[in-house]
């Protein structure tokens, strides 16, 4: 079993991509897949993927997980909360995909959690 996650590292470009996509979808929620790797308790997010059949409303975002090809580089999701509250809901935890759940509390509060809702440190690199 791997080391427990404690940190999520994202590049400045990835953070900008998250912010831009959320701004484009506002006032609805948006969802993106996180592509990267897990190594020694750290999740390295290297790029973003628009999931197949993604949809968002003012209160939820979703996509069809069964439409994804097997891809071990997909390590989680990021979605926005237009309300500004960057905490995972019960639904966020129940329907999470991958090891990392990132939430953007609109307009700029980016937080990360594991599948159990435990807070993970977010480090912006570059």
C-alpha positions, 0 to 999 in steps of 0.5 A: 500500500502506498504512503498516505497523501499529504500534499498536492502540487500543481503548476501555475499553468494548471492552476490558471487552467482551472481558474479560466475554465471555472470562469467560463462555466460560471455561474454553473459548476465545472469539472475537470480530470487531473492528470499526473502521478502519485509519489511518496505521499505527494500528488503531482498534477501535470495537466487537465482533461475535460471529461467525456459527457461532462455537465454542470448546473448551479449545484452539481457537476458530473461526467460518465466515468464509464466512458473513460478509457483505462488510464492510470495517469488520471489521479482525481478531479477538480470541480468548482463551487460557485457558492465560494465554499471550498469544502467537499459535500457528501456527494463529492466524497461518495462519487469521487474519482481517483485519489484527489478531490480538488475544489475551487471555491469561486473565484480563487480558493483552491483546496484539495482533499483525499477520498475521505475528505481529509484536507491536503496541502496545495502547493503551486509550483512555477 
